[in-house]
Amino acid sequence: MRDYFLAKKNDLLVKTALEKIRRNYTLVVVGDDPALGAISNSNLPDEEKLKLLPVLSSKNMGHIYSKIGLSRVLDKNGIRTPDYRIAHNEQELKNSARLLGYPILIKIDSSSGGVGVFECFNNSDLENSLDKLHTYPVLMQKKIKGHEVSMEAFYQKGELIHFSYSTPEKSK
């Protein structure tokens, strides 16, 4: 690693990342979801966004920092995921909960680190979650039993550079 920069503000992040790619660095890695969201939602030209985002073309940006976008891409490409619905308001949320059946997870579309994820086992949990939801649309997923795993891959120009697989030992 030749250089490291921790941006404490989104506008500084986009500006600094842009400076780095203009200096012809071999690789610029944006390290977290909010940073990916800041870049994908910035007013940078697509050509510059593509140098910073983990996609090969501008038509493939719909899943960047979007749980809804990711669910749609996985579904479209035949990759199995838990059943899901997208709710644009409180009424759709309640209808979707009924259709999916409990337990469910309600997820704010753009967040990271578990922020904005609400687990509901019944209608009472759902009602309690409504007070915490300040933005729509939200992704609702059927919660499935199983072991939690993390699989992460790093590609450069379509070639796999690094892959990791891990399971959590404990969490708060």
Secondary structure, DSSP 8 states (H G I E B T S, - for coil): -------SSHHHHHHHHHHHHHTT-S-----SHHHHHHHHTSS--HHHHHHHSS-SSGGG-TTTT-HHHHHHHHHHTT-----EEEESSHHHHHHHHHHH-SSEEEEESS--TTTTEEEESSHHHHHHHHTT--SS-EEEEE---S---EEEEEEETTEEEEEEEE--S---
